[in-house]
Amino acid sequence: MTKVAYLINQYPAVSHSFIRREIAALENLGIEVFRFSVRSLASELVDEADIQELKKTKFILDVGITGLIFNLLWVAITRPIRFLTTFMLTFKVGWAKDKGLIVHFAYLAEACVLLRWVTAVKATHVHAHFAFNPSAVAMFCHSLGGPPYSFTIHGPESIDRAIILSLDEKVKRAKFVAAISSFARSQLFRWCDYENWSKIRIIRCGLDSQFLDSPPTQAPKNSRFVCVARLNEQKGHLVLLQAFKNLVEEGYNPKLVLVGDGVFRPQVEKLIQELDLVDYIEITGWVTNEEVRQQILASQAMVLASFAEGLPVVIMEALALGRPVVSTYVAGIPELLEENTCGWLVPSGSVMGLTSAMRKVLQTPEDQLEQMSKIGFERVSKFHNAGIEAQKLADLFVRSSKENKSF
């Protein structure tokens, strides 16, 4: 059996349901998956599925400082040549970077812990999600003599910091790289040698049977919008609030539900007060996946005003549930969401553009909205089926394992 170790910085997490679905789909295909995370977010979890995943996950930092030092010394003594080589690699990718050598040497210590764990379970491959510290730890683990690794690249944070994150080095040493969209793959092309382009595969985030086994339902004509997003700067909540204010001033009686929480909540609440929108807007905080589903179903449309994204899974969820989406021309979003087919696209940061699109939702006849919902469901079913995407990953994991039987 192919055994794969998954490594994520913080898992399970409220916003990582797509990883949970991916792992479940892989296990349904016969891949044995071991969950490893650098640190825990247990205090934020509200969904029962995430709580169950928590029980299956081992956390590297739980070993403490003593454990990190012990594992570092164990590898240095038992694999001195590998350790020296990896020490030099750590110096190479950590020198003159924003987090510096000390943090990268911490990644090396974490890699030593991971090496012992993947050796104990006889994992044949390590797959990291996100191009930040998980991919660095996976790379160092491989350099220390661990199994080959791969990683999934998501949003703009990675591409924007490609040099700082040593993406070229990580791609060169990886068995393969999964990009969640054509846009993500093309941006990664910018930062690695042409000879490594063939390693970069498009493997999209997907939905499972909970969303894809039932046809979409008709949207209520209730002037209710929902935005499902972490409250932070890049999600564009402040622009959304200004656009929503315009609708109120035009005489509509809309409702906006902000599903999520985050460090930006005080600024959002302050602007809601300043714009006199308290009676029109609700902030739910963190909720379960089922509550997210019900909030989408209770709305006429979903709106996401992001300045920067990869390709939000919540757009897939809304389309699968039969709700048109208003979002921005950002990264991979236009690959799924097409103007006037299953939603509306607006320039990022444009209050007037967002106002116009939301107004169109309120003015569009019900039969046209229903047709848009069917198109959205068909697009998600075709391009974002978790089972289909997991099969692509499984094939790559199996091939990697066969090529590295000696580990």
C-alpha positions in Angstrom: 0.0 0.0 0.0 1.2 3.5 -0.8 1.7 5.5 2.4 1.7 9.3 2.2 2.5 11.7 5.0 0.6 15.0 4.8 2.3 18.0 6.3 0.5 21.3 6.9 1.5 24.3 9.1 -1.9 24.3 11.0 -4.2 21.4 10.5 -7.1 20.9 10.9 -8.3 24.5 10.5 -11.6 26.1 9.9 -10.6 27.2 6.4 -9.0 23.9 5.4 -12.0 21.7 4.7 -10.6 21.2 1.1 -7.6 19.4 2.6 -9.8 17.2 4.7 -11.8 16.3 1.6 -8.7 15.6 -0.4 -7.4 13.3 2.3 -10.7 11.5 2.6 -10.8 11.0 -1.2 -7.3 9.6 -1.2 -8.1 7.2 1.5 -11.2 6.1 -0.5 -8.7 5.3 -3.3 -6.6 3.0 -1.0 -3.9 5.5 -0.2 -2.9 5.4 3.5 -2.5 9.0 4.7 -0.7 10.1 7.9 -1.6 13.6 9.1 1.2 15.8 10.5 1.0 19.4 11.4 3.6 21.9 12.7 1.2 23.4 15.3 -2.4 23.0 16.5 -5.4 25.3 16.0 -7.6 23.3 18.3 -9.1 26.3 20.1 -10.6 27.6 16.8 -12.3 24.4 15.7 -16.1 24.2 15.7 -16.9 21.6 13.1 -17.2 18.0 14.3 -15.3 16.7 11.2 -12.4 19.0 12.0 -12.4 17.8 15.7 -12.3 14.2 14.4 -9.3 15.1 12.2 -7.6 16.6 15.2 -7.5 13.2 16.8 -5.8 11.7 13.8 -3.1 14.4 13.6 0.4 14.6 15.2 1.8 18.0 16.0 5.6 18.6 15.6 5.8 21.4 18.1 4.2 19.2 20.8 7.6 17.6 21.3 8.8 20.9 22.8 12.2 22.5 22.7 13.8 19.4 24.4 12.2 17.1 21.7 13.4 19.3 18.9 17.0 19.4 20.2 17.0 15.6 20.9 15.8 14.8 17.3 18.2 17.2 15.8 21.1 15.6 17.7 19.8 12.1 16.8 19.9 12.8 13.1 23.3 14.6 13.3 24.8 11.5 15.0 23.1 8.8 13.0 23.3 10.5 9.6 26.2 12.9 9.8 26.8 13.3 6.0 23.1 13.9 5.3 22.9 16.3 8.2 25.9 18.3 7.0 24.5 18.5 3.5 21.1 19.6 4.8 22.7 22.1 7.2 24.3 23.7 4.2 21.0 23.7 2.3 19.4 25.3 5.3 22.0 28.0 5.3 21.6 28.5 1.6 17.8 29.0 1.7 17.8 30.9 5.0 20.6 33.4 4.4 19.4 37.0 3.9 15.7 35.9 4.0 13.1 37.8 5.9 12.7 35.1 8.6 16.5 34.6 8.7 18.7 31.7 9.6 17.4 31.1 13.1 13.9 30.3 11.8 15.2 28.1 9.1 17.3 26.2 11.5 14.1 25.7 13.5 12.6 24.2 10.3 15.6 21.9 10.2 14.9 20.7 13.7 11.2 20.2 12.8 12.4 18.2 9.7 14.4 15.9 12.0 11.2 15.2 14.0 9.3 14.5 10.8 12.0 12.2 9.6 11.7 10.0 12.6 7.9 9.9 12.3 7.7 9.1 8.6 10.4 6.5 9.1 8.4 4.9 11.9 5.2 4.6 9.7 7.2 3.7 6.6 5.8 6.6 4.6 6.9 6.5 1.0 6.1 10.1 0.2 5.6 13.5 1.9 3.1 16.0 0.6 3.0 19.5 2.0 0.2 22.0 1.5 1.3 25.6 1.0 4.7 26.8 -0.1 5.7 28.3 3.3 7.3 26.4 6.2 5.6 23.0 5.4 7.4 22.8 2.0 10.7 23.8 3.6 10.4 21.2 6.3 9.5 18.5 3.7 12.5 19.5 1.6 14.8 19.3 4.5 13.4 16.0 5.6 14.0 14.6 2.1 17.6 16.0 2.1 18.2 14.2 5.4 17.3 10.9 3.7 13.6 10.9 4.0 11.1 10.1 1.3 10.6 12.3 -1.8 8.2 15.2 -1.3 5.8 17.4 -3.2 3.7 20.4 -2.3 0.6 22.2 -3.3 0.8 25.9 -4.1 -2.3 28.0 -3.5 -2.6 31.8 -3.3 -0.7 34.9 -4.1 1.2 35.0 -0.8 3.6 32.3 -2.1 4.1 33.8 -5.5 4.6 37.3 -4.1 7.4 36.0 -2.0 8.9 33.5 -4.4 12.5 34.6 -3.9 12.1 34.8 -0.1 10.6 31.4 0.0 13.2 29.9 -2.3 10.5 28.5 -4.6 13.0 27.7 -7.3 14.9 25.4 -4.9 11.8 23.7 -3.6 10.5 23.0 -7.1 13.9 21.7 -8.3 14.1 19.2 -5.4 10.4 18.2 -5.4 9.1 15.1 -7.1 6.2 17.2 -8.4 4.3 20.4 -7.5 0.5 20.7 -7.5 -1.0 24.0 -8.6 -4.6 24.7 -7.8 -5.3 26.6 -11.0 -3.8 27.4 -14.4 -3.0 30.9 -13.1 -1.1 29.5 -10.1 0.9 27.2 -12.4 1.7 30.0 -14.8 3.0 32.2 -12.0 5.2 29.4 -10.7 6.6 29.1 -14.2 8.1 32.6 -13.6 10.2 31.5 -10.8 11.6 28.1 -11.8 13.8 26.8 -14.7 12.0 25.7 -17.8 13.4 22.1 -17.3 11.2 21.9 -14.1 8.0 23.1 -15.7 6.8 19.6 -16.4 6.8 18.9 -12.6 4.0 21.4 -12.1 0.6 19.8 -12.4 -2.8 21.4 -12.1 -4.7 19.6 -9.4 -7.7 21.6 -8.3 -9.3 21.8 -4.9 -12.6 19.9 -5.0 -16.0 19.2 -3.4 -17.3 15.9 -2.2 -20.7 14.1 -2.5 -22.2 16.4 0.2 -22.2 19.1 -2.5 -22.2 17.2 -5.8 -24.7 14.4 -5.2 -27.8 16.7 -5.1 -28.9 19.1 -7.8 -28.8 22.8 -7.0 -31.8 24.4 -5.3 -33.6 27.5 -6.4 -32.3 30.7 -4.8 -34.8 32.6 -2.7 -35.7 36.1 -3.9 -34.9 37.8 -0.6 -32.2 40.4 -1.4 -29.9 38.5 1.0 -26.1 38.3 0.3 -23.6 36.1 2.1 -19.9 36.5 2.2 -17.9 33.6 3.6 -14.3 34.6 4.3 -11.8 35.1 7.0 -11.9 38.7 8.2 -8.5 40.0 7.0 -7.2 42.8 4.7 -7.1 40.8 1.5 -10.7 39.8 1.5 -11.9 43.3 0.6 -14.6 43.6 3.3 -14.3 47.4 3.6 -15.0 47.8 -0.2 -17.9 45.4 0.1 -19.4 47.4 2.9 -19.2 50.6 0.9 -20.8 48.9 -2.1 -23.5 47.5 0.1 -24.2 51.0 1.5 -24.9 52.2 -2.0 -27.6 49.6 -2.4 -29.2 50.8 0.8 -29.1 54.4 -0.3 -30.7 53.4 -3.7 -33.8 52.2 -1.8 -33.2 48.5 -1.7 -33.7 46.6 1.5 -30.8 44.2 1.4 -29.2 41.9 4.0 -25.6 41.0 4.3 -24.3 38.1 6.4 -20.5 38.0 6.9 -19.6 34.4 7.8 -16.2 34.1 9.4 -13.9 35.8 11.9 -10.4 37.2 12.1 -8.0 39.9 13.2 -9.7 42.5 10.9 -13.1 42.2 12.7 -12.7 45.5 14.7 -12.1 47.5 11.5 -15.1 45.8 9.9 -17.3 46.5 12.8 -16.1 50.1 13.0 -17.0 50.8 9.4 -20.4 49.1 9.8 -21.1 51.6 12.6 -19.8 54.6 10.6 -21.9 53.7 7.5 -25.0 53.2 9.7 -25.4 49.6 8.5 -25.9 47.8 11.9 -29.5 46.9 11.1 -28.5 45.4 7.7 -25.4 43.3 8.5 -24.7 40.3 10.6 -21.3 38.8 11.5 -21.6 35.2 12.5 -18.0 34.4 13.6 -16.7 30.9 13.1 -19.4 28.4 12.3 -19.5 24.7 11.3 -19.4 23.6 7.7 -23.1 22.8 7.9 -23.9 26.3 9.1 -21.9 27.7 6.2 -24.0 25.6 3.9 -27.2 26.8 5.4 -26.1 30.4 5.3 -25.4 30.1 1.5 -28.7 28.3 0.9 -30.6 31.1 2.7 -29.1 33.7 0.5 -29.9 35.0 -3.0 -26.2 35.2 -3.9 -22.7 35.0 -2.5 -20.3 37.9 -2.8 -16.5 37.9 -2.3 -14.6 41.2 -2.8 -11.1 39.8 -2.5 -8.0 41.8 -3.5 -5.9 38.6 -3.6 -6.8 34.9 -3.8 -5.9 31.6 -5.1 -9.3 30.1 -6.1 -11.6 30.2 -3.1 -13.3 26.9 -2.3 -16.4 28.7 -1.0 -17.1 29.9 -4.6 -17.2 26.3 -5.6 -19.5 25.5 -2.7 -21.9 28.4 -3.5 -22.1 27.4 -7.2 -22.7 23.7 -6.3 -25.6 24.8 -4.1 -27.1 26.8 -6.9 -26.2 30.3 -5.8 -24.7 32.8 -8.3 -21.5 34.5 -7.2 -20.2 38.0 -7.4 -16.4 38.2 -7.1 -13.3 39.8 -8.5 -11.0 39.4 -11.5 -8.3 37.9 -9.3 -5.9 34.9 -9.9 -7.8 31.7 -10.7 -11.3 32.9 -10.0 -12.1 33.7 -13.7 -11.2 30.1 -14.5 -14.4 29.0 -12.7 -16.6 32.0 -12.5 -17.5 33.4 -15.9 -19.3 36.8 -16.4 -23.1 36.5 -16.9 -23.0 32.7 -16.9 -22.9 31.6 -13.3 -22.2 35.0 -11.7 -20.5 38.4 -12.2 -16.9 39.5 -12.1 -15.8 43.0 -11.1 -12.4 44.7 -10.9 -10.8 44.2 -7.6 -11.1 47.3 -5.3 -13.9 48.8 -7.4 -16.8 50.0 -5.2 -18.9 51.0 -8.2 -18.2 47.8 -10.0 -19.2 45.8 -6.9 -22.3 47.9 -6.4 -23.4 47.4 -10.1 -22.9 43.6 -9.9 -24.9 43.3 -6.6 -27.6 45.4 -8.1 -27.8 43.0 -11.1 -28.4 40.2 -8.7 -31.4 42.0 -7.3 -32.7 42.9 -10.7 -32.1 39.6 -12.6 -35.3 37.6 -13.2 -35.7 34.3 -11.3 -35.7 32.1 -14.3 -32.3 33.6 -15.4 -30.9 33.1 -11.9 -32.0 29.5 -12.0 -30.3 28.9 -15.4 -27.1 30.5 -14.0 -27.3 28.1 -11.0 -27.5 25.1 -13.3 -24.4 26.3 -15.2 -22.5 26.9 -12.0 -23.3 23.4 -10.7 -22.2 21.8 -14.0 -18.9 23.7 -14.0 -18.1 22.7 -10.4 -19.0 19.1 -11.0 -16.7 19.0 -14.1 -13.7 20.8 -12.8 -13.8 20.5 -9.0 -14.8 17.0 -8.1 -12.6 15.9 -5.1 -12.6 12.3 -6.2 -11.3 13.1 -9.7 -8.7 15.5 -8.4 -7.6 13.0 -5.7 -7.1 10.3 -8.4 -4.6 12.6 -10.1 -2.7 12.9 -6.8 -2.9 9.2 -6.1 -1.4 8.3 -9.4 1.5 10.6 -8.7 2.0 9.3 -5.2 1.9 5.7 -6.4 4.5 6.4 -9.2 6.7 8.2 -6.6 6.5 5.2 -4.3 7.4 2.7 -7.0 10.4 4.8 -8.0 11.7 4.9 -4.5 11.2 1.4 -3.1 14.6 1.6 -1.5 13.5 4.0 1.1 
